[in-house]
Structure formats: structure tokens, C-alpha cells
């Protein structure tokens, strides 16, 4: 007998996502992932000056905060063949790695953490034993028995207040939780500390970009006036503050995040489901020199198919045979191609014909999502930290390979354990360490350049529209915390004539395509155990491991509000 359950909306994500899963014998046999909002930002920017577009598309998301601006200005710079100053590229890299570190830490503790940490069980912990555990895995100073006793009291008072906030619907005591009480208390203590820590690293964006979220950007470089001796510019006092925040980030990642995830993973290392599609894609990015130089990328690009690490395929984002978006199962006007359209030819024309409130079961044989279905050479691909790690590992990237091998050895796990929900979470932690260390390197590069007398952060090359061709097109790519991001635009007579953004969650949360291939979320849920269909913790754990940002992936929201719920549609 099968049971179909609905989780709508999936919470602890950015945006609105609906998951439907069919369960037979406590295992998921089918799954449907649906984005439930439409916004149309790609239509808003048409007929605008291409130099202004970044400020609009940056608002696609307030969590990914700067990457849409970066991809947008790179698309314009590509269209006009603009080369930016070295300092501008380095500042962009500092801001990118800072966001990776902040986003990944916040994701684990505040979005994903409660999938692993049992809040109620933490109240049973012995603070003395928790202190002993903390000191055995890290030199982090907040590790005394008194500190954990105070944290436990704080959590208990909160739980007893009757206003439990995000803990109100927690699945306390769920059999899928594996951590002992002391590890749960440790995780909760660091959950609270990470809330305070994350606002500190965000100051890096405010220094170079004026604010966070949505820092300022500029076609041709960065709006970051460097003057070491002037109080009105980015002077040495500001640069020294950036250095302190980078140092603090490295310590937090080394002494809190990594030890926690490695410790927690030891209890979950036998739960190796959630692998999903067997294909991985990354455009590559964070260039040490120039975006046109893939050899300098912090993250190498490529595609790995069927988990075969012996071969990495090259990816060309400008080639219509490589990137296509299908709308066969998405609420948009159909195109004329069974494979879908390349973003330069893509359209965002809504055509909703789905269910109306009260919502019933979606029909996956028809259109059922506001998210399109991107494919690489016709194949469903996973993006994100795991994809970047897999591609770098397959390319024999020394530093990433060493980080990965050391973590797997510590956990006594084989390489193929990465292809799981646990592996996806571990990959994000390792990437955080990698980014924190390289953020320090980018800062050193910037300071060295400034000391050599170079303070240029912008070029006015091709700034005058009179120098632009009558028609041009560009593609802007970058690596975002959730995966590879691409913006494609066409410019005609000085205005944007078409614009398409294909974001990581569009790939990961995609519906089926014309050939029936499931998207990565849908595939990852197959064969996942669900002990209690009223409390589908296992489903949330796997979906959260991708760090969904469906606000990015859907491009109107009805006035009918819907509370979070789990519904069983059939007995």
C-alpha cells in the first residue's frame, strides 16, 4: 500500500518549495519537487540600460546577496569585452569567498542543523560530559561545563516559555536522530554562537560594497575607492578590519564548524542515502587573474557523468548544445524544442494552469512547477558544493583532494560515501574551510598590490554607450554557495533586449523534462527511508542538504497564505 504525503511549504529554505513523496513500506518510491511562486524579474529588466541591470537582478535573492549582481555585470563585461583592474577582481573574490563562508556556516547551523540535532534531547545532556566532548575535538575557548550549563538553561527557559519560535514544530525524539544528548547540546550552543558570528563576517561586504545584503557593484570593476590615508575611502583602518574578520572566520571554521560536522557525521555515517542523480556540473569560478582564464579558477569547472571520476567533460555555457532549459513540466509557454532552449534564446512567459486552493495532489505527467528544467547536453545534473568537490577531485586538484581524503579517512568512509545526504553536507563543510583559507590569500594579494602603489578599482573602458555595437550578447558566470550561476543577456541599441538567469536551484529543484528525467531533488529522495510519514524528517534532511534557494529558481505570489504542514493524501 502506498501513501502520498505533501510538505508545503518546505521551511528553513529561501523561497517557497513543495515536495510530494510516495511511500511504500517506509521507503520513498517516487517524488515531486515544485516551486510555487513566480516573480518575473527577468522581464522587469528588459529595455533598461545594461549597466543598471545588476541592481535589479541582485534582488532575486537576499541570501545569495551579491552573486546575481556579479553574474550580471560579468555578462555585460563579456558583451562589451571589458577587462577589469586587478584590484577589482581581487575584491570580488574576497566578497565571494566571504559570502561562501557566511552562507555555509549559517546553512549548517540555522537551516540544516535541526535535521541532525535533537533540541529536546539536548536538555538531557550532562554539561560536564559536553565540555569533555568539546575539548576533545577542538581548542574553541567556549567549552567549559559552566558555559554549556548556561546554554542548556537558556534553551530550557525558551522551550518552557510557550513561544518556541523555530523550535515549535521540531521532531523531538524522532528515531532518525542519532546524536547523543551531549552532542546535541554542543550543536545547539554553536547554533547560538553562529548567529552572532555571522553578522561580523558580513562587515566585509559593507566595507567593499557599502552594505549587506545587496552590496554595490559596478560594470568595469568595483565601486570601492581605495585610499590608505583618507578617512573617506577604504583606508588602512578599514583594511585592517577586513583582516580581523577573515582571521575570525578561519578560527570559527577550524574550531567550530569542521569539528562539529566531522563529529556529527560519525553518528550518521551509515545513513548513506540521498545521492540522487549521478551527474555533476560546475562552470568554475573565483578567478585569481581574470574570468577569461579558467586555469586560474579557485574552483575548476567541468562535468562528471555517472560518477565516473576518470573523465571530466568540458562545459561551454555559450554553446546551445550544452545548456538548455525545458518547460515541458513548468508553468510557462511551451517552446518548440523537446530538448529546451539555450538561455540566449530562452523566454519567461508564464502560463499557469495548475491547481487552485485548496491544493490537491500535483500531476507530474503535466506541468507542475514554476521552476524550469535545465539540462547539460540533455542530462539532469546536480550543482553545488558536492558537484564542485567531485569535479575538483576528478581533476586531481591537490588541495581539495587532500581535504577530502583526510575527512573520509577520519570518518573511515570510502570515496563513494560522498554520494549521499551526509556526503553533500560534508562537502559543504570542506568547501567552507577551503574558501576561508583562500579568502586570506586574496586579502594578502590586495594588500600587496596597494603597497605597490596600485589603487585602481574601476575602468571606464566602454562606459560611453556611443562606443557600443548596435547589437551584442554576453554570458556572466560565477560560483555561488549553492552551485554555478549564469546570467545571459542580449543588448540592442543600448538597451537589454532579453535576459535569462539560470541559477543553481533551478538545476537542483527542476521538475521532470520532456524525456521524463527527474530533477536532482526528486531523484535524491528515491529509496529514502521514512519512519514516520507524519514527521518526514528524512525528507527534510535530504532536501536541506542541497540548501534550496527557490526564490532564485522561480522568477507573484497569491494572497492566500498557507501555513507549514504535512498532509497525507491517501491512506
Secondary structure, DSSP 8 states (H G I E B T S, - for coil): -EEEEEEES--SSBS-EEEEEEEETTEEEEEEEEE-----HHHHTTTS-TTTHHHHHGGG-SSSTTHHHHHHHHHHHHHTT----HHHHHHHHHHHHHHHHHHHHHIIIIIIGGGT--HHHHTT--HHHHHHHHHHH---S---HHHHHHHHHHHHHHHHTS--GGGTT--TT-TT----HHHHHHHHHHHHHHHHHHHHHTHHHHHHHSSSSS---BTTB-S--B-TT-TTSB-HHHHHHHHHHHHHHHHHIIIIIHHHHHHHHHHHTT-------S-EEE--EEESS-TT-GGGEEE--EEE-TT-TT--B---TT-TTTEEEE-TTBSB---S-SS-B-GGG----B---S--SS-----TTS--BSS-EEEETTB--B-SHHHHHHHHHHTT-HHHHHHHHHHHHHHT--GGGGSSHHHHHHHHHHHHHHHHHHHHHHHHHHHHHHHTT----B--TT-SGGGS-SEEEEEEEEEETTEEEEEEEEEETTEEEEEEEE-HHHHHT----TT----HHHHHHTT-B-S-TTS-HHHHHHHHHT--BHHHH-----S------EEE---
